[in-house]
Amino acid sequence: MDLPFNHRPGRRERHLRRRHKNPLFAWPPQEVAPEDLLAAQRADHADLEAFGPALRDLLERAAALPPNADSQVVLDLKEALETQYEQSHALPGDHAEARAALARLIALIMQSIRRQAGVDPIARQELGEEETARAIHFRLLEQPLVTDLLHPDSVVAPEELAATLLSASTEEVAAACELFDGGQMAVLVHRGQALLAQLAEVGAETAAAQVRLSMLQQRLEQYDQADAGR
C-alpha cells in the first residue's frame, strides 16, 4: 500500500516514513497504519498553524524593543528567537524565509549585546564562543534527523535510535554523530552490530545500513584515539 507521505513532512511524519516497511525497525517489516500517518500529519499541521502567530509575536516584540531595554528582556527575546528557529525545522513545508528573518534578528540582538559588553575581554570571548556554538547548532539543524533527535518532545524513542541512525542518509549520520560522546557512541555501535547480525540471520538486505554502521565505528575510533592521546 502506498501511503500519501508529504514531500516536505513535519517531524512526526518524517519518523513514520523512516519506520515504514523498514526491516531495521521490525522483522518482518511493518507498514505504517494509514490512521497513524493521518494523526501525525494533523499534529504536524497543528504545530505549523501555531508557528505563524508565534513568529509574528516575536517580530512585534523585537520591533518594539527600546534601545535601553533591560538586559534580561533582551536575553529572553534572543532565546525565544533561537527556539523559534529550531522549531521551524520540525514543521512541514519550507520555512527558509522565516529562518532568515529570525537569524537577522538574532544577529542584531547580538550586536546590541556586544556593544553593551564594551571592551571587556572576558565578555567578548564568551560572546564569540556563543556565536560559534550557535553557528554549529544551526548548521546541524539543517539535517532533519538532528532536528528530530534534539526536539524536546522527540518522536525517536531511545530503543529506536540505532535503527534510526542506520536508516538515515550519510549526511544525517555525519551530523548526528556530533551529538554523541564516546560512551554513547560505543553503545550505538554495539546495538547497531547486534541489530545487523539479527537481520543477517533472516537474510535481510542491510548493505546501506552497513555503510552507516561503518560511519559510527569510524567516529568511535576517533574518540578512542583522542582518549589515548591524552
Number of C-alpha atoms within 10 A of each C-alpha: 7 6 13 9 14 13 9 12 21 25 27 23 25 23 19 19 18 16 21 16 16 18 19 26 20 14 13 13 14 13 16 17 12 13 9 13 19 15 13 20 21 15 17 19 17 12 17 18 12 10 16 12 11 14 19 11 12 18 17 11 12 18 10 10 14 10 7 7 10 10 12 9 11 19 14 11 20 21 13 17 23 18 12 18 23 19 20 23 24 24 23 21 15 12 13 12 9 15 19 12 15 22 16 12 20 20 14 14 17 19 13 14 17 16 11 12 14 10 10 10 10 10 15 16 11 11 17 14 12 13 14 11 12 13 12 12 16 16 12 20 24 15 18 22 24 22 22 22 20 15 15 9 8 14 17 19 10 11 10 13 16 22 24 23 23 25 23 18 15 16 13 19 21 18 17 22 18 14 14 13 12 17 11 13 20 19 13 22 20 14 17 26 16 13 17 21 14 14 17 12 8 10 9 16 13 17 10 13 21 16 13 22 24 15 18 23 19 13 21 23 15 13 17 14 11 11 10 8 7 5
